[in-house]
Amino acid sequence: MSKKNPTSHNSILINADQAVHKIDRHIYGQFSEHLGTGIYGGIWVGEDSKIPNKEGYRSDVLDALIELKIPNIRWPGGCFADEYNWLDGVGPRSERPVRINTHWGMAREDNSFGTHEFMRLTELLGAEPYISANVGSGTAENMSRWIEYLTFDGESEMADLRRKHGREAPWKIKFWGIGNESWGCGGNMRPEYYADLYRRFATYAKNYSGNLLYKIASGFSDANYDWTDTVMKISGRFMDALSLHYYTLPTGLWNEKGPSIDFGEKEYFQSMEEALKMDEYVARHKDRMDVYDPEKRVALAVDEWGVWTDPLPGSKPGYLQQQNTMRDALVASMTLDILHRHADRVRIANIAQTVNVLQAMILTEEEKMVLTPTYHVFHMYRPHQDATLLSIKLDSSDYSEGDGSVPSISATASKDGSGAVNLSLSNIHATESQEISCDLRGMDLKKVDSGRLLTADAVDAINSFDQPDRVAPVTFEDYSLKGSRLTIKMPPMSIATLRMQ
Ligand code: AHR
């Protein structure tokens, strides 16, 4: 045992023959808003850019995102969605109007990325589109014409307009959001008012030409269970999902969230405590939904989550640019573990946001790009998409700091279509190594196929353009197998994934 990194002991029992529920791949969704350089510069540069691109999309970003097997992408917002008029973003780009992005830095919005560009992006990534429609400042008529434009294959003014703009065949689109944060930037509505408005908009969200919309209502953030209650009571039967937003603020405070880099263990520990609150929020929103929908027909869509810090010093106001550290990686792995556990009701989730904004997968600056620690977690966790969550019993040591204490270990075990068990373990302790004694029952464990480990030498370690692989996965072999018992050793601040047969 090294003096610097004392080792704690933990145990995990995995019941490989006890299925809990399916982990819907849509829990691995992304969110890309018209915000800062999240789309313009980060994903879309246009065909004439000197940055290598495919049809106007950055080639480096596209290639990296394809690797993540993204199931769905939510667009165009966020707060931006409730000011967006889709008609501004179709037709010849040179004729599209310039607007102001009033939510995000009063930025110039030239609408060069619109409906066709978004739908093509989803095709290139193999992801399903999730469009968030404008309820705050829009009309039901405008929204219903957008759906007709996208999905109707017959003769109509909107379908013909789509054809005139170069797209003959209608698209298929499933996920359709009706409002975003309608209690805040999406219109400052009361739950009763929104619930009625939702019913009206949902009525005009029509299914054309065999397309079947999956309608997602705007839910609340954090702990406002009354919104969930009222909206479920009044309009639950008209929706397929209700959303929930929860951001991990390192300090827990909106007015001073804490820096995204150059922080110490105290701030790191507090971030872990804040991230773990997701479990309680999801559990309690689910409880309220159970009252109106005990069969769990309506999903909970955690369609915005992630770490939200103070902006990087010197970055543009309203651009929500932050760094991404080992802390972010651990918040991501812990949150995904929580969402897996609640996947009986949580069937969609979207991390905020894909590129350059909040807890991003990728950071870019002009032609440079780097994969963040969070990207690597999404990559390592891919085997859990659409897998079956297995029942586990985890006995974790504690990670204590000041008056607080949290479990050191977070875990997911799932079985994929081939019968292999994938185990993900996170050691969130900043200074202690962990030994985990893993007992696998209900399966004849023959071998560990492969292992990967993500770790770092500091809680605020980042990948920079100059040092892009400071936090990158490596082959993991620090385990031993005796019979059905596997003993795993993990360094502080680390995430391991093992595939077992
Ligand atoms: O993701 C940034 C913003 O956070 C979104 O636009 C909004 O929905 C939320 O408040």
Residues whose N, C-alpha, C, O or C-beta is under 5 A from the ligand:
A	BS01	AHR	G78 C79 F80 E181 A352
